[in-house]
Amino acid sequence: MKNSVRMALLFCGDIIMLMVAFVVMLQMAFPGEISKEVLDTHFTPFLYVFLIWLLVLFLFNLYD
């Protein structure tokens, strides 16, 4: 049980950090207020990259 809780916390932390990195990237690329169009345009491609990144982390047992 302890290992699964640790794994879930690491996974949630990675998701949070990926989302923070996404927002920071948008702020740097598009200074000022981020419009819904910009967010919608960039979210889907980055979602695929994030999912692949999380899969790679999981496959290399970095959550153990």
Backbone bond lengths (Angstrom), bond angles and torsions (degrees), N, CA, C in turn:
res aa  C-N    CA-C-N  psi(-1)  N-CA   C-N-CA  omega(-1)  CA-C   N-CA-C  phi
1 M - - - 1.462 - - 1.525 110.65 -
2 K 1.295 115.95 -41.37 1.462 119.77 -177.68 1.526 111.18 -62.84
3 N 1.344 116.85 -39.44 1.455 121.15 -179.43 1.528 111.27 -67.69
4 S 1.324 118.14 -37.37 1.462 120.31 -179.41 1.533 111.29 -70.61
5 V 1.321 117.02 -33.92 1.466 120.48 176.58 1.525 109.51 -67.23
6 R 1.313 116.56 -42.79 1.467 121.05 178.58 1.525 110.08 -62.40
7 M 1.312 116.88 -42.69 1.458 121.88 179.91 1.535 110.71 -63.55
8 A 1.329 116.80 -42.37 1.465 121.18 179.29 1.529 110.71 -65.41
9 L 1.326 117.54 -40.10 1.463 120.40 178.18 1.525 111.76 -65.36
10 L 1.323 116.99 -42.01 1.461 120.54 177.53 1.530 110.94 -63.20
11 F 1.320 116.27 -42.80 1.459 121.28 -179.79 1.529 110.84 -64.13
12 C 1.325 117.11 -45.39 1.473 120.82 178.49 1.525 110.89 -64.73
13 G 1.316 116.74 -39.25 1.461 120.29 176.99 1.519 111.71 -62.04
14 D 1.323 117.02 -40.35 1.461 120.81 177.88 1.528 111.31 -65.21
15 I 1.314 117.02 -41.11 1.467 120.24 178.24 1.520 110.43 -62.82
16 I 1.319 116.72 -43.82 1.465 120.74 179.35 1.527 110.45 -62.24
17 M 1.325 116.70 -44.91 1.467 119.70 -179.09 1.528 111.70 -66.85
18 L 1.317 117.96 -35.84 1.460 120.33 176.55 1.529 111.01 -64.92
19 M 1.316 117.52 -40.03 1.458 120.61 178.40 1.534 111.21 -68.02
20 V 1.326 116.79 -39.54 1.471 120.43 176.35 1.525 109.54 -62.53
21 A 1.328 117.15 -43.55 1.465 120.91 178.75 1.531 110.40 -62.47
22 F 1.313 117.51 -37.32 1.462 121.76 178.41 1.528 111.10 -63.18
23 V 1.319 116.59 -45.89 1.460 121.06 179.97 1.528 110.82 -66.12
24 V 1.330 117.13 -41.51 1.468 120.57 178.35 1.527 110.28 -63.07
25 M 1.317 116.77 -41.29 1.463 120.65 178.25 1.529 110.46 -61.45
26 L 1.325 117.28 -43.35 1.461 120.05 178.72 1.527 111.24 -64.38
27 Q 1.329 116.91 -39.66 1.470 120.02 179.10 1.523 110.99 -64.95
28 M 1.315 117.46 -37.14 1.460 120.38 179.56 1.535 111.33 -73.32
29 A 1.314 117.19 -38.28 1.457 120.88 -177.54 1.533 112.14 -78.08
30 F 1.325 116.92 -34.05 1.460 122.39 -177.86 1.525 108.91 -129.42
31 P 1.334 116.78 83.81 1.481 119.44 -178.45 1.525 111.28 -58.97
32 G 1.301 114.97 148.75 1.461 120.46 -178.56 1.514 110.38 96.90
33 E 1.309 114.96 -157.64 1.457 120.51 -178.30 1.527 110.42 -75.27
34 I 1.327 115.83 136.54 1.461 121.27 179.51 1.526 107.91 -86.08
35 S 1.335 116.27 120.11 1.462 119.72 -179.35 1.531 109.99 -79.74
36 K 1.321 113.95 162.05 1.461 119.49 178.39 1.522 110.85 -64.39
37 E 1.320 117.70 -33.74 1.466 121.26 178.16 1.520 111.60 -61.89
38 V 1.325 116.02 -46.22 1.465 120.80 179.97 1.525 109.58 -64.32
39 L 1.314 116.60 -43.92 1.458 120.54 179.74 1.521 111.09 -61.89
40 D 1.321 117.43 -46.61 1.468 121.13 179.95 1.528 112.08 -64.57
41 T 1.329 116.40 -38.25 1.462 120.80 -178.28 1.525 111.75 -65.52
42 H 1.321 116.94 -37.87 1.460 120.64 -173.48 1.530 113.93 -96.66
43 F 1.321 117.67 -18.09 1.465 119.36 -174.04 1.526 112.60 -67.36
44 T 1.324 118.19 -45.84 1.463 120.74 -176.43 1.526 113.06 -61.64
45 P 1.337 119.43 -49.02 1.471 117.77 178.13 1.533 112.58 -61.80
46 F 1.324 116.34 -39.99 1.453 118.67 179.59 1.524 111.66 -70.03
47 L 1.312 117.69 -29.66 1.458 120.41 176.17 1.523 110.49 -61.65
48 Y 1.323 116.80 -42.67 1.466 120.34 177.62 1.531 111.10 -63.28
49 V 1.322 116.09 -42.79 1.465 120.08 178.56 1.529 110.06 -63.23
50 F 1.328 117.14 -42.76 1.465 121.01 179.19 1.523 111.47 -62.79
51 L 1.322 116.90 -42.66 1.466 119.88 -179.88 1.527 111.05 -64.97
52 I 1.315 116.48 -41.43 1.473 119.54 177.15 1.525 110.03 -63.77
53 W 1.325 116.87 -42.53 1.459 121.40 179.46 1.535 110.96 -61.40
54 L 1.320 117.74 -45.03 1.466 120.88 178.58 1.530 111.05 -65.32
55 L 1.322 117.38 -37.25 1.458 120.94 177.28 1.526 110.71 -63.80
56 V 1.327 117.00 -43.11 1.469 120.69 178.34 1.524 110.30 -62.07
57 L 1.315 117.10 -44.80 1.472 120.39 178.16 1.526 110.89 -59.83
58 F 1.326 116.41 -41.54 1.459 120.56 179.85 1.531 111.71 -68.56
59 L 1.335 116.83 -41.90 1.459 120.63 -178.61 1.534 112.61 -65.20
60 F 1.313 117.48 -32.12 1.448 121.04 178.88 1.532 112.31 -89.33
61 N 1.333 116.26 16.10 1.466 124.06 176.12 1.525 113.63 54.52
62 L 1.314 116.55 39.16 1.461 119.20 178.44 1.530 112.15 -83.10
63 Y 1.313 117.54 -3.54 1.460 121.05 175.46 1.523 112.36 -99.24
64 D 1.296 117.93 3.50 1.481 120.82 179.29 1.523 111.13 -87.60
